[in-house]
Amino acid sequence: MTLHPQPVPLILIIDDVPANLDVMVDYMAREALEIRVATNGEEGLEIARSRRPDLILLDVMMPGMDGFAVARALKQDPHLRDIPLLFLTAKVEAQSIVAGLRLGADDYLCKPVSLPALRHRVMKQLGLEARCWA
């Protein structure tokens, strides 16, 4: 009997602050995940279109194309619209949270985010929640 290895889930993190990217990548690197990063919305969309991620973590406040515009573009693309999307942002106002969820986000986490909570939500979105308790 030949066992086929499970594909490694790909996470795309889009955030314009390199320090935020470093913290998330370092923390999530403990898992069996492939992680790609983008420092702006346009680059994030380009990566998503070239190699469809299994999950996107997206900042809202970015210069140029903000996270809400990225989410709209993702949801309008038939090949990308069903990718789970988690906003990670310092925009904590109720109207921003509601706007993000209305755009189709699966979750909305406010910065500074608890890394264990982020890990749990990522693993749950990927269908790997059993690992959250390990």
VEXNU-105691 format. One record per atom (N, C-alpha, C, O): residue number from 1; atom name; x, y, z. Coordinates in nm, 2 decimals. Layout:
<atoms>
[atom NUM,"CA",[X,Y,Z]] ...
</atoms>
This chain:
<atoms>
[atom 1,"N",[0.08,-0.12,0.00]] [atom 1,"CA",[0.00,0.00,0.00]] [atom 1,"C",[0.09,0.12,0.00]] [atom 1,"O",[0.18,0.14,0.08]] [atom 2,"N",[0.06,0.21,-0.09]] [atom 2,"CA",[0.14,0.34,-0.10]] [atom 2,"C",[0.07,0.45,-0.03]] [atom 2,"O",[-0.05,0.48,-0.06]] [atom 3,"N",[0.14,0.51,0.06]] [atom 3,"CA",[0.08,0.63,0.13]] [atom 3,"C",[0.11,0.76,0.05]] [atom 3,"O",[0.23,0.78,0.01]] [atom 4,"N",[0.02,0.84,0.03]] [atom 4,"CA",[0.04,0.96,-0.04]] [atom 4,"C",[0.05,1.07,0.06]] [atom 4,"O",[-0.04,1.09,0.15]] [atom 5,"N",[0.16,1.15,0.06]] [atom 5,"CA",[0.17,1.25,0.16]] [atom 5,"C",[0.06,1.36,0.14]] [atom 5,"O",[0.02,1.39,0.03]] [atom 6,"N",[0.01,1.41,0.25]] [atom 6,"CA",[-0.08,1.52,0.25]] [atom 6,"C",[-0.02,1.65,0.20]] [atom 6,"O",[0.10,1.67,0.24]] [atom 7,"N",[-0.08,1.72,0.11]] [atom 7,"CA",[-0.02,1.85,0.07]] [atom 7,"C",[-0.01,1.94,0.18]] [atom 7,"O",[-0.09,1.95,0.27]] [atom 8,"N",[0.10,2.02,0.18]] [atom 8,"CA",[0.12,2.12,0.29]] [atom 8,"C",[0.04,2.24,0.26]] [atom 8,"O",[0.05,2.30,0.15]] [atom 9,"N",[-0.05,2.28,0.35]] [atom 9,"CA",[-0.13,2.40,0.33]] [atom 9,"C",[-0.05,2.52,0.31]] [atom 9,"O",[0.05,2.55,0.37]] [atom 10,"N",[-0.09,2.61,0.22]] [atom 10,"CA",[-0.02,2.73,0.18]] [atom 10,"C",[-0.10,2.85,0.24]] [atom 10,"O",[-0.22,2.87,0.22]] [atom 11,"N",[-0.03,2.93,0.33]] [atom 11,"CA",[-0.09,3.05,0.38]] [atom 11,"C",[-0.03,3.17,0.32]] [atom 11,"O",[0.10,3.18,0.31]] [atom 12,"N",[-0.11,3.27,0.28]] [atom 12,"CA",[-0.06,3.39,0.23]] [atom 12,"C",[-0.09,3.50,0.33]] [atom 12,"O",[-0.20,3.52,0.37]] [atom 13,"N",[0.02,3.57,0.38]] [atom 13,"CA",[0.00,3.68,0.47]] [atom 13,"C",[0.03,3.81,0.40]] [atom 13,"O",[0.14,3.83,0.34]] [atom 14,"N",[-0.06,3.90,0.40]] [atom 14,"CA",[-0.05,4.03,0.33]] [atom 14,"C",[-0.05,4.14,0.44]] [atom 14,"O",[-0.16,4.16,0.50]] [atom 15,"N",[0.06,4.20,0.46]] [atom 15,"CA",[0.07,4.31,0.56]] [atom 15,"C",[0.19,4.40,0.52]] [atom 15,"O",[0.29,4.35,0.48]] [atom 16,"N",[0.17,4.53,0.53]] [atom 16,"CA",[0.28,4.62,0.49]] [atom 16,"C",[0.38,4.65,0.59]] [atom 16,"O",[0.48,4.72,0.56]] [atom 17,"N",[0.37,4.59,0.71]] [atom 17,"CA",[0.47,4.61,0.82]] [atom 17,"C",[0.56,4.49,0.83]] [atom 17,"O",[0.51,4.39,0.88]] [atom 18,"N",[0.68,4.50,0.79]] [atom 18,"CA",[0.77,4.39,0.80]] [atom 18,"C",[0.78,4.32,0.94]] [atom 18,"O",[0.79,4.20,0.95]] [atom 19,"N",[0.78,4.40,1.04]] [atom 19,"CA",[0.79,4.34,1.18]] [atom 19,"C",[0.67,4.25,1.20]] [atom 19,"O",[0.68,4.15,1.27]] [atom 20,"N",[0.55,4.29,1.16]] [atom 20,"CA",[0.43,4.21,1.18]] [atom 20,"C",[0.44,4.08,1.10]] [atom 20,"O",[0.41,3.97,1.15]] [atom 21,"N",[0.49,4.08,0.98]] [atom 21,"CA",[0.52,3.96,0.90]] [atom 21,"C",[0.62,3.87,0.97]] [atom 21,"O",[0.60,3.75,0.98]] [atom 22,"N",[0.73,3.93,1.02]] [atom 22,"CA",[0.83,3.85,1.08]] [atom 22,"C",[0.77,3.77,1.20]] [atom 22,"O",[0.80,3.65,1.22]] [atom 23,"N",[0.69,3.84,1.29]] [atom 23,"CA",[0.64,3.78,1.40]] [atom 23,"C",[0.54,3.66,1.36]] [atom 23,"O",[0.55,3.55,1.42]] [atom 24,"N",[0.45,3.69,1.27]] [atom 24,"CA",[0.36,3.58,1.23]] [atom 24,"C",[0.43,3.47,1.16]] [atom 24,"O",[0.40,3.35,1.19]] [atom 25,"N",[0.52,3.49,1.07]] [atom 25,"CA",[0.60,3.39,1.00]] [atom 25,"C",[0.67,3.30,1.11]] [atom 25,"O",[0.67,3.18,1.10]] [atom 26,"N",[0.75,3.37,1.20]] [atom 26,"CA",[0.82,3.30,1.30]] [atom 26,"C",[0.73,3.21,1.38]] [atom 26,"O",[0.77,3.09,1.41]] [atom 27,"N",[0.62,3.26,1.42]] [atom 27,"CA",[0.53,3.18,1.51]] [atom 27,"C",[0.46,3.07,1.43]] [atom 27,"O",[0.46,2.95,1.48]] [atom 28,"N",[0.41,3.09,1.31]] [atom 28,"CA",[0.34,2.99,1.23]] [atom 28,"C",[0.44,2.89,1.17]] [atom 28,"O",[0.40,2.78,1.13]] [atom 29,"N",[0.57,2.92,1.16]] [atom 29,"CA",[0.67,2.83,1.10]] [atom 29,"C",[0.68,2.70,1.19]] [atom 29,"O",[0.74,2.60,1.14]] [atom 30,"N",[0.63,2.70,1.31]] [atom 30,"CA",[0.63,2.58,1.39]] [atom 30,"C",[0.54,2.47,1.34]] [atom 30,"O",[0.55,2.36,1.38]] [atom 31,"N",[0.45,2.51,1.25]] [atom 31,"CA",[0.35,2.42,1.20]] [atom 31,"C",[0.40,2.37,1.06]] [atom 31,"O",[0.49,2.42,1.00]] [atom 32,"N",[0.33,2.26,1.02]] [atom 32,"CA",[0.36,2.21,0.88]] [atom 32,"C",[0.28,2.29,0.78]] [atom 32,"O",[0.18,2.24,0.73]] [atom 33,"N",[0.33,2.41,0.76]] [atom 33,"CA",[0.26,2.50,0.67]] [atom 33,"C",[0.36,2.57,0.58]] [atom 33,"O",[0.48,2.59,0.62]] [atom 34,"N",[0.32,2.60,0.46]] [atom 34,"CA",[0.40,2.68,0.37]] [atom 34,"C",[0.35,2.82,0.38]] [atom 34,"O",[0.23,2.84,0.37]] [atom 35,"N",[0.44,2.92,0.40]] [atom 35,"CA",[0.39,3.05,0.42]] [atom 35,"C",[0.46,3.14,0.31]] [atom 35,"O",[0.58,3.14,0.29]] [atom 36,"N",[0.37,3.22,0.25]] [atom 36,"CA",[0.42,3.32,0.16]] [atom 36,"C",[0.37,3.46,0.21]] [atom 36,"O",[0.27,3.47,0.28]] [atom 37,"N",[0.45,3.56,0.18]] [atom 37,"CA",[0.42,3.69,0.23]] [atom 37,"C",[0.41,3.79,0.12]] [atom 37,"O",[0.48,3.78,0.02]] [atom 38,"N",[0.33,3.90,0.14]] [atom 38,"CA",[0.33,4.01,0.05]] [atom 38,"C",[0.32,4.14,0.13]] [atom 38,"O",[0.26,4.14,0.24]] [atom 39,"N",[0.38,4.24,0.09]] [atom 39,"CA",[0.39,4.37,0.16]] [atom 39,"C",[0.29,4.47,0.11]] [atom 39,"O",[0.29,4.59,0.16]] [atom 40,"N",[0.21,4.44,0.01]] [atom 40,"CA",[0.10,4.53,-0.03]] [atom 40,"C",[-0.01,4.45,-0.10]] [atom 40,"O",[0.01,4.33,-0.13]] [atom 41,"N",[-0.12,4.51,-0.12]] [atom 41,"CA",[-0.24,4.44,-0.18]] [atom 41,"C",[-0.22,4.39,-0.32]] [atom 41,"O",[-0.26,4.28,-0.35]] [atom 42,"N",[-0.15,4.47,-0.40]] [atom 42,"CA",[-0.13,4.43,-0.54]] [atom 42,"C",[-0.04,4.30,-0.55]] [atom 42,"O",[-0.07,4.21,-0.62]] [atom 43,"N",[0.06,4.30,-0.47]] [atom 43,"CA",[0.15,4.19,-0.46]] [atom 43,"C",[0.08,4.06,-0.41]] [atom 43,"O",[0.10,3.95,-0.46]] [atom 44,"N",[0.00,4.08,-0.31]] [atom 44,"CA",[-0.08,3.97,-0.25]] [atom 44,"C",[-0.17,3.91,-0.35]] [atom 44,"O",[-0.18,3.79,-0.36]] [atom 45,"N",[-0.24,3.99,-0.43]] [atom 45,"CA",[-0.33,3.94,-0.54]] [atom 45,"C",[-0.25,3.86,-0.64]] [atom 45,"O",[-0.30,3.76,-0.69]] [atom 46,"N",[-0.14,3.92,-0.68]] [atom 46,"CA",[-0.05,3.85,-0.78]] [atom 46,"C",[-0.01,3.71,-0.73]] [atom 46,"O",[-0.01,3.61,-0.81]] [atom 47,"N",[0.03,3.70,-0.60]] [atom 47,"CA",[0.07,3.57,-0.55]] [atom 47,"C",[-0.05,3.48,-0.54]] [atom 47,"O",[-0.04,3.36,-0.58]] [atom 48,"N",[-0.16,3.53,-0.50]] [atom 48,"CA",[-0.28,3.44,-0.49]] [atom 48,"C",[-0.32,3.39,-0.63]] [atom 48,"O",[-0.37,3.28,-0.64]] [atom 49,"N",[-0.31,3.47,-0.73]] [atom 49,"CA",[-0.35,3.43,-0.86]] [atom 49,"C",[-0.25,3.33,-0.92]] [atom 49,"O",[-0.28,3.24,-1.00]] [atom 50,"N",[-0.12,3.34,-0.88]] [atom 50,"CA",[-0.02,3.25,-0.94]] [atom 50,"C",[-0.01,3.12,-0.87]] [atom 50,"O",[0.02,3.02,-0.93]] [atom 51,"N",[-0.04,3.12,-0.74]] [atom 51,"CA",[-0.04,3.00,-0.66]] [atom 51,"C",[-0.15,3.01,-0.55]] [atom 51,"O",[-0.12,3.06,-0.45]] [atom 52,"N",[-0.26,2.96,-0.58]] [atom 52,"CA",[-0.38,2.97,-0.50]] [atom 52,"C",[-0.35,2.92,-0.35]] [atom 52,"O",[-0.33,2.80,-0.33]] [atom 53,"N",[-0.36,3.02,-0.25]] [atom 53,"CA",[-0.34,2.97,-0.12]] [atom 53,"C",[-0.46,2.90,-0.06]] [atom 53,"O",[-0.57,2.91,-0.11]] [atom 54,"N",[-0.44,2.83,0.05]] [atom 54,"CA",[-0.54,2.77,0.13]] [atom 54,"C",[-0.61,2.86,0.23]] [atom 54,"O",[-0.72,2.84,0.28]] [atom 55,"N",[-0.54,2.97,0.26]] [atom 55,"CA",[-0.59,3.07,0.36]] [atom 55,"C",[-0.51,3.20,0.34]] [atom 55,"O",[-0.39,3.20,0.31]] [atom 56,"N",[-0.58,3.31,0.36]] [atom 56,"CA",[-0.52,3.44,0.35]] [atom 56,"C",[-0.54,3.52,0.48]] [atom 56,"O",[-0.65,3.53,0.53]] [atom 57,"N",[-0.43,3.57,0.53]] [atom 57,"CA",[-0.43,3.66,0.65]] [atom 57,"C",[-0.40,3.80,0.59]] [atom 57,"O",[-0.30,3.82,0.53]] [atom 58,"N",[-0.49,3.89,0.62]] [atom 58,"CA",[-0.49,4.02,0.55]] [atom 58,"C",[-0.51,4.14,0.64]] [atom 58,"O",[-0.60,4.15,0.72]] [atom 59,"N",[-0.41,4.23,0.63]] [atom 59,"CA",[-0.42,4.35,0.70]] [atom 59,"C",[-0.52,4.45,0.63]] [atom 59,"O",[-0.53,4.43,0.51]] [atom 60,"N",[-0.58,4.54,0.70]] [atom 60,"CA",[-0.67,4.63,0.64]] [atom 60,"C",[-0.60,4.76,0.60]] [atom 60,"O",[-0.61,4.80,0.48]] [atom 61,"N",[-0.52,4.81,0.69]] [atom 61,"CA",[-0.46,4.94,0.67]] [atom 61,"C",[-0.33,4.93,0.60]] [atom 61,"O",[-0.23,4.90,0.66]] [atom 62,"N",[-0.33,4.95,0.46]] [atom 62,"CA",[-0.21,4.94,0.38]] [atom 62,"C",[-0.21,5.05,0.28]] [atom 62,"O",[-0.32,5.09,0.24]] [atom 63,"N",[-0.10,5.11,0.25]] [atom 63,"CA",[-0.10,5.22,0.15]] [atom 63,"C",[-0.14,5.16,0.01]] [atom 63,"O",[-0.12,5.04,-0.02]] [atom 64,"N",[-0.19,5.24,-0.07]] [atom 64,"CA",[-0.24,5.20,-0.20]] [atom 64,"C",[-0.36,5.12,-0.19]] [atom 64,"O",[-0.47,5.17,-0.15]] [atom 65,"N",[-0.36,4.99,-0.22]] [atom 65,"CA",[-0.48,4.91,-0.22]] [atom 65,"C",[-0.49,4.85,-0.07]] [atom 65,"O",[-0.41,4.77,-0.03]] [atom 66,"N",[-0.59,4.90,0.00]] [atom 66,"CA",[-0.61,4.85,0.13]] [atom 66,"C",[-0.67,4.71,0.14]] [atom 66,"O",[-0.71,4.66,0.03]] [atom 67,"N",[-0.68,4.66,0.26]] [atom 67,"CA",[-0.73,4.52,0.27]] [atom 67,"C",[-0.87,4.50,0.22]] [atom 67,"O",[-0.90,4.39,0.17]] [atom 68,"N",[-0.96,4.60,0.24]] [atom 68,"CA",[-1.09,4.59,0.20]] [atom 68,"C",[-1.10,4.58,0.04]] [atom 68,"O",[-1.18,4.50,-0.01]] [atom 69,"N",[-1.02,4.65,-0.02]] [atom 69,"CA",[-1.01,4.65,-0.17]] [atom 69,"C",[-0.96,4.51,-0.22]] [atom 69,"O",[-1.00,4.45,-0.32]] [atom 70,"N",[-0.86,4.46,-0.14]] [atom 70,"CA",[-0.80,4.33,-0.18]] [atom 70,"C",[-0.91,4.22,-0.16]] [atom 70,"O",[-0.93,4.13,-0.24]] [atom 71,"N",[-0.99,4.23,-0.05]] [atom 71,"CA",[-1.10,4.13,-0.02]] [atom 71,"C",[-1.20,4.14,-0.13]] [atom 71,"O",[-1.25,4.04,-0.18]] [atom 72,"N",[-1.24,4.26,-0.18]] [atom 72,"CA",[-1.33,4.27,-0.29]] [atom 72,"C",[-1.28,4.21,-0.41]] [atom 72,"O",[-1.36,4.13,-0.48]] [atom 73,"N",[-1.15,4.23,-0.45]] [atom 73,"CA",[-1.10,4.17,-0.57]] [atom 73,"C",[-1.09,4.01,-0.55]] [atom 73,"O",[-1.12,3.94,-0.65]] [atom 74,"N",[-1.06,3.96,-0.44]] [atom 74,"CA",[-1.06,3.82,-0.42]] [atom 74,"C",[-1.20,3.76,-0.43]] [atom 74,"O",[-1.21,3.66,-0.50]] [atom 75,"N",[-1.30,3.83,-0.38]] [atom 75,"CA",[-1.43,3.77,-0.38]] [atom 75,"C",[-1.50,3.78,-0.52]] [atom 75,"O",[-1.59,3.71,-0.55]] [atom 76,"N",[-1.44,3.87,-0.61]] [atom 76,"CA",[-1.49,3.88,-0.74]] [atom 76,"C",[-1.43,3.78,-0.84]] [atom 76,"O",[-1.47,3.77,-0.95]] [atom 77,"N",[-1.32,3.72,-0.79]] [atom 77,"CA",[-1.25,3.63,-0.88]] [atom 77,"C",[-1.30,3.49,-0.85]] [atom 77,"O",[-1.29,3.43,-0.74]] [atom 78,"N",[-1.36,3.42,-0.96]] [atom 78,"CA",[-1.42,3.29,-0.93]] [atom 78,"C",[-1.32,3.18,-0.89]] [atom 78,"O",[-1.36,3.09,-0.82]] [atom 79,"N",[-1.19,3.20,-0.91]] [atom 79,"CA",[-1.09,3.10,-0.87]] [atom 79,"C",[-1.04,3.13,-0.73]] [atom 79,"O",[-0.98,3.04,-0.67]] [atom 80,"N",[-1.07,3.25,-0.68]] [atom 80,"CA",[-1.02,3.28,-0.54]] [atom 80,"C",[-1.12,3.31,-0.44]] [atom 80,"O",[-1.09,3.32,-0.32]] [atom 81,"N",[-1.25,3.32,-0.48]] [atom 81,"CA",[-1.35,3.37,-0.39]] [atom 81,"C",[-1.38,3.28,-0.27]] [atom 81,"O",[-1.43,3.33,-0.17]] [atom 82,"N",[-1.35,3.16,-0.28]] [atom 82,"CA",[-1.38,3.07,-0.17]] [atom 82,"C",[-1.26,3.04,-0.08]] [atom 82,"O",[-1.27,2.96,0.01]] [atom 83,"N",[-1.15,3.11,-0.10]] [atom 83,"CA",[-1.04,3.10,-0.01]] [atom 83,"C",[-1.07,3.16,0.13]] [atom 83,"O",[-1.12,3.28,0.13]] [atom 84,"N",[-1.06,3.09,0.24]] [atom 84,"CA",[-1.08,3.15,0.37]] [atom 84,"C",[-1.00,3.27,0.39]] [atom 84,"O",[-0.88,3.28,0.36]] [atom 85,"N",[-1.06,3.38,0.45]] [atom 85,"CA",[-0.99,3.51,0.46]] [atom 85,"C",[-1.01,3.55,0.61]] [atom 85,"O",[-1.12,3.56,0.66]] [atom 86,"N",[-0.90,3.58,0.67]] [atom 86,"CA",[-0.90,3.64,0.81]] [atom 86,"C",[-0.83,3.78,0.80]] [atom 86,"O",[-0.72,3.79,0.76]] [atom 87,"N",[-0.91,3.88,0.85]] [atom 87,"CA",[-0.85,4.01,0.86]] [atom 87,"C",[-0.77,4.02,0.99]] [atom 87,"O",[-0.82,3.97,1.10]] [atom 88,"N",[-0.66,4.08,0.99]] [atom 88,"CA",[-0.57,4.10,1.11]] [atom 88,"C",[-0.54,4.25,1.10]] [atom 88,"O",[-0.46,4.29,1.02]] [atom 89,"N",[-0.60,4.33,1.19]] [atom 89,"CA",[-0.59,4.47,1.18]] [atom 89,"C",[-0.60,4.55,1.31]] [atom 89,"O",[-0.66,4.50,1.41]] [atom 90,"N",[-0.55,4.67,1.31]] [atom 90,"CA",[-0.57,4.76,1.42]] [atom 90,"C",[-0.70,4.84,1.41]] [atom 90,"O",[-0.73,4.92,1.50]] [atom 91,"N",[-0.77,4.82,1.30]] [atom 91,"CA",[-0.90,4.89,1.29]] [atom 91,"C",[-1.00,4.82,1.37]] [atom 91,"O",[-1.06,4.71,1.33]] [atom 92,"N",[-1.03,4.87,1.49]] [atom 92,"CA",[-1.11,4.80,1.59]] [atom 92,"C",[-1.26,4.86,1.60]] [atom 92,"O",[-1.34,4.81,1.68]] [atom 93,"N",[-1.29,4.96,1.52]] [atom 93,"CA",[-1.42,5.02,1.52]] [atom 93,"C",[-1.52,4.91,1.47]] [atom 93,"O",[-1.50,4.84,1.38]] [atom 94,"N",[-1.64,4.92,1.53]] [atom 94,"CA",[-1.75,4.82,1.49]] [atom 94,"C",[-1.78,4.83,1.34]] [atom 94,"O",[-1.80,4.73,1.28]] [atom 95,"N",[-1.78,4.95,1.29]] [atom 95,"CA",[-1.81,4.96,1.15]] [atom 95,"C",[-1.71,4.90,1.06]] [atom 95,"O",[-1.74,4.84,0.95]] [atom 96,"N",[-1.58,4.90,1.10]] [atom 96,"CA",[-1.48,4.83,1.02]] [atom 96,"C",[-1.49,4.68,1.03]] [atom 96,"O",[-1.48,4.61,0.93]] [atom 97,"N",[-1.52,4.63,1.15]] [atom 97,"CA",[-1.54,4.49,1.17]] [atom 97,"C",[-1.66,4.44,1.08]] [atom 97,"O",[-1.64,4.34,1.01]] [atom 98,"N",[-1.77,4.51,1.09]] [atom 98,"CA",[-1.89,4.47,1.01]] [atom 98,"C",[-1.85,4.48,0.86]] [atom 98,"O",[-1.89,4.39,0.79]] [atom 99,"N",[-1.78,4.58,0.82]] [atom 99,"CA",[-1.75,4.59,0.68]] [atom 99,"C",[-1.66,4.48,0.63]] [atom 99,"O",[-1.69,4.42,0.53]] [atom 100,"N",[-1.57,4.44,0.71]] [atom 100,"CA",[-1.48,4.32,0.68]] [atom 100,"C",[-1.56,4.19,0.67]] [atom 100,"O",[-1.54,4.11,0.58]] [atom 101,"N",[-1.65,4.17,0.76]] [atom 101,"CA",[-1.73,4.05,0.76]] [atom 101,"C",[-1.83,4.05,0.64]] [atom 101,"O",[-1.85,3.95,0.58]] [atom 102,"N",[-1.88,4.17,0.61]] [atom 102,"CA",[-1.97,4.18,0.49]] [atom 102,"C",[-1.90,4.15,0.36]] [atom 102,"O",[-1.96,4.11,0.26]] [atom 103,"N",[-1.77,4.18,0.36]] [atom 103,"CA",[-1.69,4.16,0.24]] [atom 103,"C",[-1.66,4.01,0.22]] [atom 103,"O",[-1.61,3.97,0.12]] [atom 104,"N",[-1.70,3.93,0.32]] [atom 104,"CA",[-1.68,3.79,0.31]] [atom 104,"C",[-1.57,3.73,0.39]] [atom 104,"O",[-1.53,3.61,0.38]] [atom 105,"N",[-1.51,3.81,0.49]] [atom 105,"CA",[-1.41,3.75,0.57]] [atom 105,"C",[-1.47,3.65,0.66]] [atom 105,"O",[-1.58,3.65,0.71]] [atom 106,"N",[-1.39,3.54,0.69]] [atom 106,"CA",[-1.43,3.44,0.78]] [atom 106,"C",[-1.40,3.47,0.92]] [atom 106,"O",[-1.46,3.41,1.01]] [atom 107,"N",[-1.32,3.57,0.95]] [atom 107,"CA",[-1.29,3.61,1.08]] [atom 107,"C",[-1.22,3.75,1.08]] [atom 107,"O",[-1.17,3.79,0.97]] [atom 108,"N",[-1.22,3.82,1.19]] [atom 108,"CA",[-1.17,3.95,1.20]] [atom 108,"C",[-1.10,3.96,1.33]] [atom 108,"O",[-1.17,3.97,1.43]] [atom 109,"N",[-0.97,3.97,1.33]] [atom 109,"CA",[-0.89,3.97,1.46]] [atom 109,"C",[-0.83,4.11,1.47]] [atom 109,"O",[-0.77,4.16,1.37]] [atom 110,"N",[-0.83,4.17,1.59]] [atom 110,"CA",[-0.78,4.30,1.61]] [atom 110,"C",[-0.64,4.29,1.67]] [atom 110,"O",[-0.61,4.20,1.75]] [atom 111,"N",[-0.55,4.37,1.62]] [atom 111,"CA",[-0.41,4.38,1.66]] [atom 111,"C",[-0.40,4.47,1.79]] [atom 111,"O",[-0.48,4.56,1.80]] [atom 112,"N",[-0.31,4.44,1.88]] [atom 112,"CA",[-0.22,4.32,1.87]] [atom 112,"C",[-0.29,4.19,1.89]] [atom 112,"O",[-0.37,4.18,1.98]] [atom 113,"N",[-0.27,4.10,1.81]] [atom 113,"CA",[-0.34,3.97,1.81]] [atom 113,"C",[-0.26,3.87,1.90]] [atom 113,"O",[-0.14,3.87,1.90]] [atom 114,"N",[-0.34,3.79,1.97]] [atom 114,"CA",[-0.28,3.68,2.05]] [atom 114,"C",[-0.23,3.57,1.95]] [atom 114,"O",[-0.31,3.52,1.87]] [atom 115,"N",[-0.10,3.54,1.95]] [atom 115,"CA",[-0.05,3.44,1.86]] [atom 115,"C",[-0.11,3.30,1.88]] [atom 115,"O",[-0.14,3.24,1.78]] [atom 116,"N",[-0.14,3.26,2.01]] [atom 116,"CA",[-0.20,3.13,2.02]] [atom 116,"C",[-0.35,3.13,1.97]] [atom 116,"O",[-0.39,3.03,1.91]] [atom 117,"N",[-0.42,3.24,1.98]] [atom 117,"CA",[-0.55,3.25,1.93]] [atom 117,"C",[-0.55,3.26,1.77]] [atom 117,"O",[-0.63,3.19,1.71]] [atom 118,"N",[-0.45,3.32,1.72]] [atom 118,"CA",[-0.43,3.33,1.57]] [atom 118,"C",[-0.40,3.18,1.52]] [atom 118,"O",[-0.46,3.14,1.42]] [atom 119,"N",[-0.31,3.11,1.59]] [atom 119,"CA",[-0.28,2.98,1.55]] [atom 119,"C",[-0.41,2.89,1.55]] [atom 119,"O",[-0.43,2.81,1.46]] [atom 120,"N",[-0.49,2.90,1.65]] [atom 120,"CA",[-0.61,2.82,1.67]] [atom 120,"C",[-0.70,2.85,1.55]] [atom 120,"O",[-0.76,2.76,1.49]] [atom 121,"N",[-0.72,2.98,1.52]] [atom 121,"CA",[-0.81,3.02,1.41]] [atom 121,"C",[-0.76,2.97,1.27]] [atom 121,"O",[-0.84,2.93,1.19]] [atom 122,"N",[-0.63,2.98,1.25]] [atom 122,"CA",[-0.57,2.94,1.13]] [atom 122,"C",[-0.59,2.79,1.11]] [atom 122,"O",[-0.64,2.74,1.01]] [atom 123,"N",[-0.56,2.71,1.21]] [atom 123,"CA",[-0.57,2.57,1.21]] [atom 123,"C",[-0.72,2.53,1.19]] [atom 123,"O",[-0.74,2.43,1.11]] [atom 124,"N",[-0.81,2.60,1.25]] [atom 124,"CA",[-0.95,2.57,1.23]] [atom 124,"C",[-0.99,2.59,1.09]] [atom 124,"O",[-1.06,2.51,1.03]] [atom 125,"N",[-0.95,2.70,1.03]] [atom 125,"CA",[-0.99,2.74,0.89]] [atom 125,"C",[-0.93,2.63,0.80]] [atom 125,"O",[-0.99,2.61,0.69]] [atom 126,"N",[-0.82,2.58,0.83]] [atom 126,"CA",[-0.75,2.48,0.74]] [atom 126,"C",[-0.81,2.34,0.77]] [atom 126,"O",[-0.77,2.24,0.70]] [atom 127,"N",[-0.90,2.32,0.86]] [atom 127,"CA",[-0.95,2.19,0.90]] [atom 127,"C",[-0.85,2.11,0.98]] [atom 127,"O",[-0.86,1.98,0.97]] [atom 128,"N",[-0.76,2.17,1.05]] [atom 128,"CA",[-0.66,2.10,1.12]] [atom 128,"C",[-0.67,2.14,1.27]] [atom 128,"O",[-0.57,2.14,1.34]] [atom 129,"N",[-0.79,2.16,1.32]] [atom 129,"CA",[-0.81,2.21,1.46]] [atom 129,"C",[-0.76,2.11,1.56]] [atom 129,"O",[-0.74,2.15,1.67]] [atom 130,"N",[-0.75,1.98,1.53]] [atom 130,"CA",[-0.71,1.88,1.62]] [atom 130,"C",[-0.57,1.91,1.67]] [atom 130,"O",[-0.53,1.88,1.78]] [atom 131,"N",[-0.49,1.97,1.58]] [atom 131,"CA",[-0.35,2.01,1.61]] [atom 131,"C",[-0.35,2.13,1.72]] [atom 131,"O",[-0.25,2.15,1.78]] [atom 132,"N",[-0.46,2.20,1.73]] [atom 132,"CA",[-0.46,2.31,1.82]] [atom 132,"C",[-0.45,2.27,1.96]] [atom 132,"O",[-0.41,2.36,2.05]] [atom 133,"N",[-0.48,2.15,1.99]] [atom 133,"CA",[-0.47,2.11,2.13]] [atom 133,"C",[-0.34,2.03,2.16]] [atom 133,"O",[-0.32,1.99,2.28]] [atom 134,"N",[-0.26,2.02,2.06]] [atom 134,"CA",[-0.13,1.94,2.09]] [atom 134,"C",[-0.03,2.02,2.16]] [atom 134,"O",[0.08,1.98,2.19]] 
</atoms>
